[in-house]
Amino acid sequence: MNTDSIRQLRNILFRSLVCTAVLTWLMQVVTFAFWDTWTGLTTQLFHISNDGLATTMLNFFLCVKFYAIFILLAPALALHWTICAKK
């Protein structure tokens, strides 16, 4: 791979990380703002308790964090350091 293709891949990963961070923050704000509404709806529709919903939401945000750090950020940093080392 040449430097331009490595730089392109790094930029795609960094921009995906930024988009993931913004969307995750937005989802957290909406979740906390409408928590009472969500618990009422899920209790009626899916027969899940408040504790079950909290555990599900915690697992979801942990998976998003794992994705952002290990799938997007780590390879992007490795590619960035590779580009810097080639200069």
PATOR-682356 format. One line per field, with one value per atom (N, C-alpha, C): residue number from 0; atom name; residue in one letter; y, x, z; chain. Coordinates in nm, 4 decimals, decimal comma. Each point is the difference from the previous one (the first is absolute). Last residue first. Layout:
% residues N
seq <- [NUM:...] $
atom <- [CA:...] $
type <- [A:...] $
c2 <- [Y:...] $
c1 <- [X:...] $
c3 <- [Z:...] $
mol <- [A:...] $
***
This chain:
% residues 87
seq <- [86:86:86:85:85:85:84:84:84:83:83:83:82:82:82:81:81:81:80:80:80:79:79:79:78:78:78:77:77:77:76:76:76:75:75:75:74:74:74:73:73:73:72:72:72:71:71:71:70:70:70:69:69:69:68:68:68:67:67:67:66:66:66:65:65:65:64:64:64:63:63:63:62:62:62:61:61:61:60:60:60:59:59:59:58:58:58:57:57:57:56:56:56:55:55:55:54:54:54:53:53:53:52:52:52:51:51:51:50:50:50:49:49:49:48:48:48:47:47:47:46:46:46:45:45:45:44:44:44:43:43:43:42:42:42:41:41:41:40:40:40:39:39:39:38:38:38:37:37:37:36:36:36:35:35:35:34:34:34:33:33:33:32:32:32:31:31:31:30:30:30:29:29:29:28:28:28:27:27:27:26:26:26:25:25:25:24:24:24:23:23:23:22:22:22:21:21:21:20:20:20:19:19:19:18:18:18:17:17:17:16:16:16:15:15:15:14:14:14:13:13:13:12:12:12:11:11:11:10:10:10:9:9:9:8:8:8:7:7:7:6:6:6:5:5:5:4:4:4:3:3:3:2:2:2:1:1:1:0:0:0] $
atom <- [N:CA:C:N:CA:C:N:CA:C:N:CA:C:N:CA:C:N:CA:C:N:CA:C:N:CA:C:N:CA:C:N:CA:C:N:CA:C:N:CA:C:N:CA:C:N:CA:C:N:CA:C:N:CA:C:N:CA:C:N:CA:C:N:CA:C:N:CA:C:N:CA:C:N:CA:C:N:CA:C:N:CA:C:N:CA:C:N:CA:C:N:CA:C:N:CA:C:N:CA:C:N:CA:C:N:CA:C:N:CA:C:N:CA:C:N:CA:C:N:CA:C:N:CA:C:N:CA:C:N:CA:C:N:CA:C:N:CA:C:N:CA:C:N:CA:C:N:CA:C:N:CA:C:N:CA:C:N:CA:C:N:CA:C:N:CA:C:N:CA:C:N:CA:C:N:CA:C:N:CA:C:N:CA:C:N:CA:C:N:CA:C:N:CA:C:N:CA:C:N:CA:C:N:CA:C:N:CA:C:N:CA:C:N:CA:C:N:CA:C:N:CA:C:N:CA:C:N:CA:C:N:CA:C:N:CA:C:N:CA:C:N:CA:C:N:CA:C:N:CA:C:N:CA:C:N:CA:C:N:CA:C:N:CA:C:N:CA:C:N:CA:C:N:CA:C:N:CA:C:N:CA:C:N:CA:C:N:CA:C:N:CA:C:N:CA:C:N:CA:C:N:CA:C] $
type <- [K:K:K:K:K:K:A:A:A:C:C:C:I:I:I:T:T:T:W:W:W:H:H:H:L:L:L:A:A:A:L:L:L:A:A:A:P:P:P:A:A:A:L:L:L:L:L:L:I:I:I:F:F:F:I:I:I:A:A:A:Y:Y:Y:F:F:F:K:K:K:V:V:V:C:C:C:L:L:L:F:F:F:F:F:F:N:N:N:L:L:L:M:M:M:T:T:T:T:T:T:A:A:A:L:L:L:G:G:G:D:D:D:N:N:N:S:S:S:I:I:I:H:H:H:F:F:F:L:L:L:Q:Q:Q:T:T:T:T:T:T:L:L:L:G:G:G:T:T:T:W:W:W:T:T:T:D:D:D:W:W:W:F:F:F:A:A:A:F:F:F:T:T:T:V:V:V:V:V:V:Q:Q:Q:M:M:M:L:L:L:W:W:W:T:T:T:L:L:L:V:V:V:A:A:A:T:T:T:C:C:C:V:V:V:L:L:L:S:S:S:R:R:R:F:F:F:L:L:L:I:I:I:N:N:N:R:R:R:L:L:L:Q:Q:Q:R:R:R:I:I:I:S:S:S:D:D:D:T:T:T:N:N:N:M:M:M] $
c2 <- [0,9352:0,1332:0,0199:-0,3938:-0,0013:0,1348:-0,0712:-0,0688:-0,0008:0,1796:0,0857:-0,0652:-0,2510:0,1124:0,0895:-0,3490:-0,0550:0,1109:0,1039:-0,0180:-0,0591:0,0422:0,1334:-0,0097:-0,3958:0,0519:0,1389:-0,1886:-0,0804:0,0490:0,1927:0,0443:-0,0771:-0,1356:0,1343:0,0551:-0,4197:-0,0076:0,1375:0,0038:-0,0690:-0,0165:0,1934:0,0840:-0,0694:-0,2360:0,1231:0,0723:-0,4169:-0,0220:0,1250:-0,0099:-0,1079:-0,0237:0,3609:-0,0028:-0,1032:0,0512:0,1259:-0,0074:-0,3731:0,0196:0,1253:-0,0802:-0,0991:0,0180:0,2595:0,0461:-0,0950:-0,1252:0,1133:0,0543:-0,3374:-0,0542:0,1118:0,1243:-0,0629:-0,0598:0,1796:0,1062:-0,0541:-0,3100:0,0642:0,1060:-0,2117:-0,0892:0,0621:0,2336:-0,0005:-0,0879:0,0009:0,1262:0,0088:-0,3747:-0,0024:0,1272:-0,0251:-0,0915:-0,0061:0,2498:0,0649:-0,0875:-0,1808:0,1054:0,0705:-0,3192:-0,0645:0,1007:0,1561:-0,0504:-0,0676:0,1441:0,1163:-0,0432:-0,3685:0,0850:0,1180:-0,2702:0,0037:0,0978:-0,1362:-0,0621:-0,0133:0,2151:-0,1133:-0,0733:0,3797:-0,0698:-0,1287:0,2889:-0,0418:-0,0870:0,1803:-0,0839:-0,0530:0,3097:-0,1346:-0,0928:0,4577:-0,0694:-0,1427:0,2790:-0,0283:-0,0774:0,1486:-0,1089:-0,0353:0,3655:-0,1286:-0,1135:0,4404:-0,0397:-0,1373:0,1979:-0,0400:-0,0460:0,1718:-0,1283:-0,0474:0,3906:-0,0655:-0,1353:0,2806:0,0991:-0,0660:-0,2620:0,0527:0,1005:-0,1829:-0,1076:0,0534:0,2955:-0,0350:-0,1088:0,1186:0,1138:-0,0325:-0,3160:0,0049:0,1131:-0,0405:-0,1093:0,0007:0,3098:0,0338:-0,1082:-0,0832:0,1065:0,0389:-0,3039:-0,0617:0,1038:0,1500:-0,0741:-0,0681:0,2270:0,0951:-0,0734:-0,2626:0,0735:0,0960:-0,2345:-0,0910:0,0716:0,2385:-0,0225:-0,0916:0,0625:0,1246:-0,0147:-0,3581:0,0126:0,1254:-0,0666:-0,0942:0,0057:0,2454:0,0633:-0,0905:-0,1696:0,1128:0,0666:-0,3476:-0,0520:0,1126:0,1172:-0,0626:-0,0518:0,1710:0,1069:-0,0556:-0,3060:0,0636:0,1079:-0,2021:-0,0925:0,0583:0,2464:-0,0035:-0,0904:0,0115:0,1263:0,0037:-0,3595:-0,0116:0,1252:0,0014:-0,0918:-0,0216:0,2693:0,0631:-0,0914:-0,1557:0,0925:0,0638:-0,4832:0,1242:0,0932:-0,5551:0,1180:0,1241] $
c1 <- [0,7600:0,0458:0,1456:-0,2624:0,0485:0,0544:-0,2064:0,1284:0,0591:-0,4349:0,1030:0,1379:-0,3702:0,0230:0,1107:-0,1396:0,0685:0,0322:-0,2617:0,1399:0,0808:-0,4603:0,0577:0,1486:-0,2517:0,0271:0,0630:-0,1359:0,1096:0,0360:-0,3738:0,1252:0,1197:-0,4230:0,0275:0,1293:-0,1670:0,0607:0,0331:-0,2113:0,1295:0,0614:-0,4447:0,1096:0,1353:-0,4103:0,0264:0,1264:-0,1429:-0,0209:0,0340:0,0328:0,0824:-0,0159:-0,2389:0,1401:0,0803:-0,4714:0,0682:0,1487:-0,2791:0,0117:0,0812:-0,1084:0,0963:0,0253:-0,3395:0,1308:0,1107:-0,4418:0,0345:0,1373:-0,1775:0,0359:0,0390:-0,1619:0,1316:0,0468:-0,4325:0,0997:0,1405:-0,3585:0,0053:0,1093:-0,0934:0,0698:0,0135:-0,2556:0,1403:0,0826:-0,4652:0,0581:0,1482:-0,2390:0,0068:0,0651:-0,0897:0,1085:0,0189:-0,3617:0,1263:0,1188:-0,4292:0,0243:0,1319:-0,1449:0,0363:0,0302:-0,1653:0,1363:0,0492:-0,4454:0,0878:0,1462:-0,3231:-0,0005:0,0954:-0,2948:0,1337:-0,0030:-0,3386:-0,0059:0,1391:-0,1541:0,0914:0,0052:-0,3053:0,0152:0,0815:-0,0841:-0,1255:0,0207:0,3749:-0,0718:-0,1292:0,2558:0,0581:-0,0670:-0,1404:-0,0271:0,0542:0,0906:-0,1430:-0,0342:0,4413:-0,0311:-0,1480:0,1529:0,0490:-0,0371:-0,1030:-0,0828:0,0413:0,2602:-0,1307:-0,0940:0,4290:0,0095:-0,1356:0,1806:-0,1293:-0,0028:0,3907:-0,1078:-0,1374:0,3991:-0,0172:-0,1140:0,1025:-0,0366:-0,0253:0,1634:-0,1406:-0,0460:0,4536:-0,0824:-0,1481:0,3083:0,0002:-0,0863:0,0646:-0,0843:-0,0052:0,2878:-0,1395:-0,0943:0,4618:-0,0365:-0,1462:0,1715:-0,0113:-0,0397:0,0900:-0,1264:-0,0201:0,4090:-0,1125:-0,1333:0,3917:-0,0029:-0,1187:0,0797:-0,0443:-0,0108:0,1822:-0,1437:-0,0570:0,4639:-0,0682:-0,1505:0,2654:0,0060:-0,0729:0,0547:-0,0998:-0,0037:0,3311:-0,1303:-0,1133:0,4402:-0,0153:-0,1366:0,1113:-0,0182:-0,0198:0,0977:-0,1318:-0,0270:0,4272:-0,0998:-0,1421:0,3562:0,0063:-0,1057:0,0520:-0,0617:-0,0015:0,2278:-0,1444:-0,0738:0,4720:-0,0555:-0,1518:0,2326:0,0012:-0,0612:0,0581:-0,1084:-0,0055:0,3507:-0,1303:-0,1162:0,4538:-0,0332:-0,1374:0,0776:0,0756:-0,0524:0,0127:-0,0847:0,0891] $
c3 <- [0,7007:-0,0387:0,0243:0,1240:-0,1385:-0,0439:0,4313:-0,0051:-0,1414:0,0805:0,0611:-0,0068:-0,1483:-0,0909:0,0546:0,2735:-0,1172:-0,0990:0,3738:0,0397:-0,1157:-0,0674:0,0162:0,0355:-0,0191:-0,1339:0,0060:0,4044:-0,0555:-0,1401:0,2079:0,0623:-0,0538:-0,1456:-0,0508:0,0586:0,1552:-0,1332:-0,0585:0,4283:0,0036:-0,1396:0,0477:0,0480:-0,0059:-0,1443:-0,0741:0,0454:0,1959:-0,1423:-0,0811:0,4851:-0,0531:-0,1503:0,2434:0,0419:-0,0772:-0,0796:-0,0285:0,0335:0,1013:-0,1442:-0,0310:0,4492:-0,0476:-0,1490:0,1853:0,0458:-0,0459:-0,0817:-0,0854:0,0382:0,2716:-0,1321:-0,0961:0,4213:0,0137:-0,1324:0,0252:-0,0015:0,0222:0,0150:-0,1313:-0,0044:0,4115:-0,0920:-0,1394:0,3154:0,0414:-0,0940:-0,0565:-0,0452:0,0362:0,1561:-0,1454:-0,0541:0,4606:-0,0364:-0,1505:0,1640:0,0363:-0,0374:-0,0553:-0,0981:0,0281:0,3094:-0,1256:-0,1092:0,4122:0,0159:-0,1282:0,0171:-0,0028:0,0128:-0,2038:0,1189:-0,0183:-0,3825:0,0580:0,1176:-0,3640:0,1326:0,0605:-0,4257:0,0013:0,1338:-0,0891:-0,1276:0,0106:0,3881:-0,0609:-0,1242:0,2253:0,0958:-0,0617:-0,2415:-0,0030:0,0994:-0,0161:-0,1272:-0,0005:0,3751:-0,0102:-0,1262:0,0619:0,0926:-0,0050:-0,2610:-0,0511:0,0936:0,1370:-0,1140:-0,0517:0,3370:0,0528:-0,1110:-0,1206:0,0686:0,0513:-0,2880:-0,0107:0,0712:0,0062:0,0010:0,0023:-0,0399:0,1352:0,0081:-0,4249:0,0919:0,1408:-0,3320:-0,0242:0,0969:0,0160:0,0418:-0,0165:-0,1599:0,1452:0,0517:-0,4666:0,0508:0,1529:-0,2091:-0,0262:0,0528:0,0215:0,0927:-0,0167:-0,3069:0,1322:0,1040:-0,4371:0,0059:0,1352:-0,0748:-0,0020:0,0112:-0,0328:0,1261:0,0064:-0,4029:0,1048:0,1337:-0,3614:-0,0212:0,1084:0,0013:0,0371:-0,0159:-0,1443:0,1451:0,0471:-0,4590:0,0523:0,1526:-0,2143:-0,0216:0,0475:0,0212:0,0914:-0,0157:-0,3012:0,1357:0,1003:-0,4461:0,0070:0,1414:-0,0913:0,0046:0,0090:-0,0558:0,1320:0,0132:-0,4199:0,0946:0,1412:-0,3314:-0,0289:0,0990:0,0153:0,0504:-0,0211:-0,1846:0,1463:0,0622:-0,4622:0,0362:0,1513:-0,1702:-0,0247:0,0376:0,0209:0,1087:-0,0193:-0,2179:0,0001:0,1093:-0,0306:0,0000:0,0000] $
mol <- [A:A:A:A:A:A:A:A:A:A:A:A:A:A:A:A:A:A:A:A:A:A:A:A:A:A:A:A:A:A:A:A:A:A:A:A:A:A:A:A:A:A:A:A:A:A:A:A:A:A:A:A:A:A:A:A:A:A:A:A:A:A:A:A:A:A:A:A:A:A:A:A:A:A:A:A:A:A:A:A:A:A:A:A:A:A:A:A:A:A:A:A:A:A:A:A:A:A:A:A:A:A:A:A:A:A:A:A:A:A:A:A:A:A:A:A:A:A:A:A:A:A:A:A:A:A:A:A:A:A:A:A:A:A:A:A:A:A:A:A:A:A:A:A:A:A:A:A:A:A:A:A:A:A:A:A:A:A:A:A:A:A:A:A:A:A:A:A:A:A:A:A:A:A:A:A:A:A:A:A:A:A:A:A:A:A:A:A:A:A:A:A:A:A:A:A:A:A:A:A:A:A:A:A:A:A:A:A:A:A:A:A:A:A:A:A:A:A:A:A:A:A:A:A:A:A:A:A:A:A:A:A:A:A:A:A:A:A:A:A:A:A:A:A:A:A:A:A:A:A:A:A:A:A:A:A:A:A:A:A:A] $
***
